[in-house]
Amino acid sequence: MDLDGLTKVQILLFALCNHPDESPDLDPIPPEERTWGGLDYWAYWCSDMLAPPLASTVSSVMALGFTARETIPIVFFGFLICSVVITLTGKMGMNSNNIHP
């Protein structure tokens, strides 16, 4: 490929994205080596939901005037919406073998 006329950043990005052999950690995992199931994804999502930044999210919602009983479903459905978007984005990248969807 002719790299004339490209900026230094474009050349760097081209070099990073077109040499997957340089970093096998970034290669997609072959389907036969994928071992995570539904329970694994659920456990990972729950561990992320129980991380310390959750306190910031909960306190921000409660600062808006919601009670604790109202805050729990708000935060739960917020995490659910985000997890669907993140999962679909990852699925698209996995199906297209593109690590940068």
Order of alpha helices (4+ residues) and beta strands (2+ residues): alpha-alpha-alpha-alpha
